[in-house]
Amino acid sequence: MKRWLERGTITFVSSSKKMQTVQARRSAGVGKNDIEHFEPYGLTSHPPENSEAIIGFMDGDASHGVALVIANRSVRIKNLQPGEVAIFTDEGDSLVLKRGNIAELTTKTFRVNATESVEINSPVVKISDELIVSGELLAKNGITARGGAGGSAAKIEGTLTTTGDITVGGKSVLHHHHQETGNITGEME
């Protein structure tokens, strides 16, 4: 009897070819090499060993199999809400498109490689800990820095250069009056 579809367990992946191929142990316990892994356009993965596959055989001919879908139940994200979508890895990284128009990325390091620019169009950008800028920080509409919890101060390490005035405690650094000399900062003393 010819089988059109069969379950299998992935034992090896060759991801260097234009069409990725896998090796699988089929449900009958028979190993099969060079099974083409058809993936949706724009998405690719390197499934870990022991992932499960549905293997199709054209006209029931077991000499040429195609992996139609490969899944791994041990790391699949569970309890998604209706309509939610997730991309995930076996290391715990994930991108979940959640209800309420929330995109949630979970990872250790998030790297953006842009050859021209990165644009964030949002009325508010929140950073929970530190912002480290290794080049120039340009703020066209001003910067407001507030100290953290417990009244700690915002601080700048290094030189602060400004072409305009700085106000500290409601007093202009550039134009405040020195009582001891009668001079105004910015004028010759």
N, C-alpha and C positions, 0 to 999 in steps of 0.2 A: 504494500500500500504506500502510495506517495504522500509525503507530508508537505503541506504548503507553509505552515508556520510551526515553529518549535521554540521552546524556552532554552536558554543557555546561560552559562556563567563565564564572564570574561576572565581569561587567563593571561592575556598579553595584548598590548596596543602598540601599533606602529603609526605614530602621528606625523612622520616626516614626509609623507606622500601627499599628492594633491587630493586624493580621496583616502582618508584615514582607513586603515584596516585593523581588524581585531582577530584574535584567536579566541575561540570559545570552546568550553566543554558543553556539549549538547545534552539535552535531557536524557538521552539514551546512554550517556556516559562516554560518547565518542567525541574526540577532539576534532576541531575543524580550524584550519588556517585560512588566512587571506579573505576573511569575510569583510566586504565593503561596509563601512559605517556611514550611512546616509544621514546627514544632519540638516536641520532647517537652515535656510540662507541667513547669513549674518551671525550665526551662533555656532560655536565649536567648543568641545571639551575633550579632555583626556581622562576617560573614566578610570577610576582605580580598579585594581584587581578585585575579583569577586563581585563586581557589579553584575546585575542581571540584564539579560537582553532578550528581545523577541527577534528571532531570526526568520526571515522569509526565504523561500526557495522558489525561483521562477519555474513554473510548470511542474513543481514538485521535484525538480532536479537538485539533489543534495550536493552536486559538484560546484554549484555557484550560489553561495548564500549572501544575503544582505542583512545587516543589522538595522532594523527599522526603528527601534528605540532602545536605549540603554538607561537603566535606572539603578539607584543604589539606596535601598530602603534604610540602611544604617545611618545615613547622614541627611536624609531628606528633611526639610523644614516642615514641621507639623503644625496643625491648628491655624492655618491661614483662614481668613474670613472669605466669604464668597466674593469672587472677583479679584482677589489679591494675587500677585505674581511674585515669584522669588527666583533669584539666581544664587547658587550657593556652592561652596566647596567642602571637601572633607576636613579642612582645617578650621572651619567655623566662620569663614568669610561669607557675607551675604549682602545682597541688594534686594530689598523687599519693597515693592510698590504696594502701599497699604491703602486701606479705605481712608477717606477724608483727604485725598490728594497728598499723601505723605510718602516720600521716597526715603528709605532708611538704609544707609550703608554701614555695615559693621566690618571692621578690619583692623589690623595693627598699624599699617602705614598706607596712606592714601596719596598716590603720586599722580599728578597731572602733567603730561608731556605735551605742551602746546608750542608750536613753532612761531605763532604770531601773538596771541594774547589769550587771557582767560577773562571771561566776563561773568559777573554775578549781578543779576538784575533783581534786587530785593530791597525793600524799604528798611529791613533790619538784618544784620549779620551778627550772630552771637558766637563768641569763642569762650569756652568754659575755663580755660586756664591761661596759656601764654600765647602771644603772637610774636613770632620772631621774624624779622624782615632782614634779609641779608643784603639787599640792595636799597634803592630809594623808596621811601613811602611817600606818596603824593596824595594829599587829601584836598580836593577842590573846594569843598564846602566846610572846612574846619575839622578839627579833631577835639573830642571831649574825652578826657581820661579821668576815671573815677577810681579811687582806691577800692580794695577788696573788702571782704568781711572783716569785722573788728576794727574798721577805720584805718587799715593800712593804706599807705600812700602809693599813688602811681609814681613810678620813678623812671628816669632816663639815665642810662649809664653811657658815659661818653659826652660828646659835645652836642649841644642843641644850637643850631643856627637858624635864625629867623630874619626875614626881611621886614616883618611888621612888629608890632608891640606884643608883649606878653603881660597878662594881668594876673597878679598873685594876691589873693585875699581882697579883691576889689580894687587893688592899687596898680596903676600902670607902672611897669618896670622902666619903660622908655621916658615917661613924662611925669613921674612923681616928684614932689618937692622934698628936698632935704632940709630939715629944720635947722640942723647944726651949721650948715653953710649958706643956706638961703638959695642954693642953686636948684635947678631942675635937671634931673637925669637927662642926658642927651645934649645938654649945653656944656660948654667949656667950663670946667671948675677951676 
